[in-house]
Amino acid sequence: MDRQANKQGTGEKNSQLQISGKLLARNTLLNFLGQVVPLLVGVVTIPFIMRGLGTERFGLLSLAWVVLGYFAIFDLGLGRATTKFVAEALGRCEEEQIPQIVWTAITIQAILGLLGALVLVGITPILVEHILNIPPDLVREAKATFYLLALSVPVVLVSSSFRGVLEASQRFDLVNAVKIPISALTFFLPLVGLWLGFKLPGIVVLILFARIGALVTYTIMNFHINPKLRKYSSSLSFLPHLFAFGGWVTVSSIVGPILVYLDRFLIGSLLSISAVAYYSAPYEAVTRLRIIPTSLVMTLFPAFSALEGSKDRQRLSILFVRSVKYILLTLGPVVLVVMLFAKEALQIWLGDEFAAKSTLALQILALGVLINSLAHTPFALLQSIGRPDIPAKFHLLELPFYIVTAYLLVSHWGIAGAATAWTIRVAVDNLLLFVATFKISQLSPRLLITNGLIPEIFLFLLLGGLAYGLRSLTDTCPLLIQAVLFGALFSIFAYFFWKIVLDALDRDIILKVVKVWQR
């Protein structure tokens, strides 16, 4: 009995260590780098890839990336389910269940991956010859490309489960040690292939070998961290839990892209193709800001799941509220700057014509991005406590209303109407998720006050009002003078945020993380 108690005590201590504020902050920064570095690599290399391949072959490579991403839907949410159930097992100190959870998920992933590969092989002739408008001289090359691409489907799916185990263990250092180079190689390898004289199928082979290398690396890492995984052990008893959770995640994965891309199809059909460009450019730019909340939520999901497994609802509630506070604190000022200087930013980036037609849309979309970013945390919490059905049902409910709203607003107000419809949709989604989270998790509204969220909202609204007033007064001043004045205003409010919104624990975590990264 004493031995078991000591074991449980040690397990609880390790679980608490895994979800400490310092570790979560560090992992969030690692996830941020894991998304930003490949993005920057893509920005630099894509022009060279495009010139080397030519427009048609580059378009075919882009379609290959899209198809590979779409066929990840055969995952059926099992990668995320693996993360959740492994994290819960760690939270309950039931590590002996982990091999069965992991190998059951991997077995199903391998079967689904092979099924997805067969489907892609089967539809490739139809896709290449009848659906896609591919030049006749590239048809054979396109078929070879998609056939090779089919081989990567099971590799990608199985990799997601092995990666999920590392995420559940809060080993985002290892996850990003693989993710960053592999994502970067997706852009570098086409350049290598071009240098070697390869055509598109040869380039896809290089990318396939990189993905296989990632799978092997993830496998070795998991075997090293959890030696019990070296022995195959699956159980049919876990299948209902995995599919019940993963099924609702899949619903969100299917409906989500429709909610994201519907506005562009409506703009193209109701307005013009050029209007799609005036809308898509600011949309693609400003939604990149969601890298910040996404980096945090990638860390939070297994942390929430571990706390749910250990039944520590108090720490889970505090972590939830503080996470919302941190997202508003980091993203809010950035969004405010974008809204204030949207016109100038578009002029510098895309020219006067885009600035004249896209400024209002960019400002509305920026506000929507902030609202949508705050919803990432309740979304992750609901999934972590075993209720992925709630966000999925909300998405299903929102879809018909969004279609009608977007149609009416695009018809009357053009791309600004599309931005407004999207912002209204994410605001409603945000409200529904927060209400559901507070009700199901039984969070106390007092947490909003005791953890500084309410004062933060008031300070941020005050900052926004003063910033817009200052923008109106200095509209005719040179940008350098405006930059100095706004820098002073934001510095003053940074001081008040530090003193009023952040408590001693927040400040201690920030200072420790800064010291770690300075090294």
C-alpha positions, 0 to 999 in steps of 0.5 A: 500500500505504501509503495503504491502511494509513493508511486502515485505521489511521484506520478502526481508530482511529474504530472504537475511538472508537465503542466507548470507555467514555465514549461507551457510558456517554453513549449508555446514558444517552441510551437511558435518557431515550429510554425514561423520557421517553415513559413519563412523558408517557404516565402524565400524558396517558393519564387525559386521553385516556381521559376525552376519548375515553371508555372504549370508544374508548380501549380501541379506541385501545389495541388499535390500539397493540397491533396496530401493535406486533404487526404489527412482526413482519413486520420478520422481524428485519431491523432488528436484522440491519441494525444488526449487519451495518452495525456489522460493516462499520464494524468491518472498515473496509469502509464501501463495503459499507454502502449495499448492506446498507442498501438491500437491507434497506430494499427487503425491509422495504418489501415486507414492510411492504406485505404486512403492510398488505394482511394487516391490511386483509384481516383488519380486517372479521373482526377488528372484526365477529367477534373483537373485542367492539366496540359496533355504533355503533363498528364503522365507526369501528373499521374506518376506524381499522385501515385507516389503521393498515395504512398505518403498517406499511411506514413503521414497518418501513422506519424500523427499518432507517434507525434501525439504521444510526444505532445501528450508528454509535453515533449514539444522540444522533440516534436519541433526538432522533427517538425521544423526541419521536415517542414522546411525540407518540403520547400528545400527538396524541390530546389535540390531536385531541380539542381539534380535535374529531377522532374516532379515525380523525382521531387515527390520521391525526395519529399516522401523519403523525408516523411519516412525519415520523420516517421522513423525519428518519431518512432525512435523518440517514442521508444526511447521515452517509453520503452514499453512501446517497443512491445506491440500491444493493442486492445479492441476495447479502446476502439470505441473511445478512439472513434467516438472522440475522433469522429466528432473531430473529423466532423469539425475537420470537414465543416471547418474548411467550408466555413473558411473558404465559402466567402471566396466562392461567394465573392467570385460568383457574386462579384468578380475574380479580381474581388477575390484577390482584393479579399484573399490577400488581406485575409491570408496575411492577417489570419497568419496572426493565429499562429500565436494562439495556435502555438499556445493551444497545441501546448494546452490541449494535452495539458488540459487532458492531463488535468482532466485525467487527474481530476484537478478541475481547479488547476484546469480552470485557472489554466483556462482563464490565464490562457485566454488572458495571455492570448489577448495580451499578446495578440490584442496590441498587434491586431490594434496596430493592424487596424490602425495602420491597415491602409499604410500597410497595404500601400507598402505591401500591395500598392495604392489600388489594394489599399483603396479597396481592401483597407476596410476588409482588412480592419474588419478581418483583423478584429475577427482574427482576435475574436476567433483567437480567443475561441481557440482555448475553449475549443481545446478545453471542450475537446480535452474533457471529452466533448468534441461533439460540442464544437462540431455541433456548433459548426454544423449549426453555424453553416446554414446561417453563415451561408445566408449571412455571407450571401446577403452581406457580400451582395450588398457590401462586397468584400467588406460584407464578406469580412463582416459576415466572417467576423460575425460568424466567429463572434457567435462561435466564440460566444457559444464555445465560452458559454458551453465551456463555463456550463459544462466545466462549471467554471466560476465567473470569479476566476475572470476577476481573480486572474485579471481577465476583466481588468485586462479587457477594460484596459485594452478597450481604453487603449483602443479608444485612446489609440484611435483618438490619437490616430485621428489627431495625427493622421496628417503627421509623418509616419515617424512622428506617429510611430514615436507617439504610438510607441509612447502610448503603448509603453505606458499601457504596457506598464499598467498591464504589467502592474495591474493585469499580470500577477506575481506568478505571471511576471515570474514565468515571463522573466524565467522564460526570457532568461532561458531564451537569452541563453 
